[in-house]
Amino acid sequence: MKIRTQLQLLILFMVLVPLVIAISFPVFQFVTSPQRYLMSGYKEIRKLEGLDISADDLDQLGVLLKRIPPNIETMVYYNSSVLISSIPEIKAGTVMTAVELFDFLRMSSGSYNYQLQSLGMRPTRRLSESVLNPVGILIICRAKMPKPHMEKEPRKWWGQSLIFPVMAAFVIFEIVCAIFLVRLSQTISESITILEETTQKIAQGALDTKIAPPKGKNANEITSLAESLEKMRGSLKDNQDRRTKFIMGISHDLRTPVALIKGYTEAITDGVVTDMDKVKGSLSIIHTKADQLEGMINDLINYVKLNNTDWLQTLEFVYLKPILVEFTGSAAATAEAYKRNIHVRIDVGPETQVKMDRNLFSRALENIYSNALRYTRDGDSISVEADETEDEVFIRISDTGIGIGEKDLKRIWDIFYRGTNSRREGGMGIGLSVVKTIIDTHGWNIDVTSTLGEGTAFTITIPRNTA
């Protein structure tokens, strides 16, 4: 669960529980209070007809009933009838004479203290005078008399008030909040601790240290952040590996021409080679190696430029067929010079347009074709084919050369990687990596299939939604 959701639930819980308790307390007091029944009965009295009671007396009765404490049992007696009663033994509506009422009060006076009050008269504790000569409405209140010379019964306060349930509710509330906060803080602490420990190691250069955030129920926003950092760590590790491989590849491939240039230069300078023909031959080799070195440097510069995708802003729609016709014309001339057989088939409509960088697309085709020339022998065949469907355009360059081994096939796109069959050939191992970068950056796809001793086929797939 997300941290934000957990905090929202906690806040909601902390607000609702006290609110419910605060509302429950007066509701409970009202429901259990004798006044509730007395005031309800008082309202019924006002609806009765035929009572010789003035409105002022009824109003005064209401005021008096409100002043009676909730734990005091009360009865309202008028004209031989009990109008209101919270005394269990006498129900409201009971008809009883003054003598019967007096007998009840006298018989229970040993257990209760009574107080009688008549509207329009002062209250009195003399039962005979108040009861036998009642004037108007008689209000009788009683409270249980304490038992002398006996141990007091333990007061069952939890049955008469909300103190116990309120305290119990607050204790439970505090415990739940404490458990929730501890759990939440533990989850956050665990995630932050993992991040702190692993990021410190990564900051010190240990990019092999994996960030493993807690899973399952402990997952939260910090866990998501840890997963993002793990992806970033993986990218940094890959970039570091590529940079290391890049530097090693440059060092290895540039060392050979530089060493030759240096060797022949020193031979001429030190006078080891004095014959003019040999000097010219040495200078020719130096020039050739300098050209090779320049080509390698240009390849590196172009590869670096490809990784800067600003050129994507300059893409434009171009007709595909003229580009393919121009490329295959040049490819046929080169094939003839290298004694290769070439087959060309272009089944692409003249109106088919593709959004691309024309120069980069031509370079990708040339790199694939150069690869085919390099790994075929005299008399082998190279085919260049183009087809289109309603959804896609396919460009296929295949050959009947030496093929690529299965273990090499997985790594042919890696920069500086040169397969087992290519180690005797020239080049830095950048060509196919450049092809892959160009195709991927355009949003296209390229696949390769190969069989040792039978040949290799590269297929470029261009979705029509980019055309």
Secondary structure, 3 states (H helix, E strand, C coil): CCHHHHHHHHHHHHHHHHHHHHHHHHHHHHHHCHHHHHHHHHHHHHHCCCCCCCHHHHHHHHHHHHHCCCCCEEEEEECCEEEEECCCCCCCCCECCHHHHHHHHHHHCCCEEEEEEECCCCCECCHHHHHHCCCCCEEEEEEECCCCCCCCCCCCHHHCCCHHHHHHHHHHHHHHHHHHHHHHHHHHHHHHHHHHHHHHHHHCCCCCCCCCCCCHHHCCHHHHHHHHHHHHHHHHHHHHHHHHHHHHHHHHHHHHHHHHHHHHHHHHHCCCCCCHHHHHHHHHHHHHHHHHHHHHHHHHHHHHHHCCHHHHHHCEEEEHHHHHHHHHHHHHHHHHHCCCEEEEEECCCCCCEEEECHHHHHHHHHHHHHHHHHCCCCCCEEEEEEEECCCEEEEEEEECCCCCCHHHHCCCCCCCCCCHHHCCCCCCCCHHHHHHHHHHHHCCEEEEEEECCCEEEEEEEEEHHHC
